[in-house]
């Protein structure tokens, strides 16, 4: 599995407007429009309070168009 640093570097090379790579519990409450987010479906800490390594990445982008329409796009490679 790729690390968050590798994903950030890859997004730069592919000119993807990445806001960041986050565990699901660390995702910002307010998302920026027209930016991409890579979300790991695990919480940052396990049940014992230890840092999780992460298991599964998904992607989210929320687009806002000039006419005011907002369109979220969510991608899960496992279809969850």
N, C-alpha and C positions, 0 to 999 in steps of 0.2 A: 504494500500500500504506500502511496505517496505521502510525504510529510506536508505539513502546512506550508513550510518554506518552499518546497518543490512546487506546490500548487500555485503559490504566489508568483514564483519566477516563471512558470509556464504561462500563467495568465498575462504577464507582462509581454512575453514573447508573442503571444497570440492576440495582443491588443484587446483583451477582455477587461472591461471596467470593474475590476474586483474590489469590493469594499473590504473583504477580509474572509478569513477562514475561522469558523467558530464552532465550539461545542453547542448543542442545542440550548443549554441553560445560560450561555454567554451571549446569545444573539441580542443585539441592541433592541430596545423596546420600540424605537422609531427607526424605520428603515429609510434609506435614501432612495429616491426614485432613479431609475435608469442606471443602477449599479447592480453588480452581481454579488451573491453571498454563497459561500460553500459552507454547508452545515453538517457537522458530524452528529449522527442521531443518538450518541451517548451523551450523558451529562459529563461535565469536566471532572467530577469526583465520583468514586464508587461508593458503595454503601458503608465502607469503613473509613471514608475520608481520604483515600489515596487517589492520586492523579490517574485518570484513565488515559489509555493510549489512543482510544477511538477505534471504531470498528467499521463504520459505513458512512460515506459521504453522499450528500445530496446537494442539489444546486437550486438557488432561487434568484429570480430577478423580477423586480416590480417596475414596469414601465409606465410612465405618465406621458401622454401625448399632448400636443398643442391644443386639441379640442377639450382637454380636461379628463378624457377617458383614462382610467387606470387599469392595467392588465398585468396580473401576476403570472409568472411562468415558473413552474416547479418541475424539476427533473430528478427522478430516483432511478438509478440504473437497475435496481432490483425490482422496481415496480411496486414498492411498498406505499 
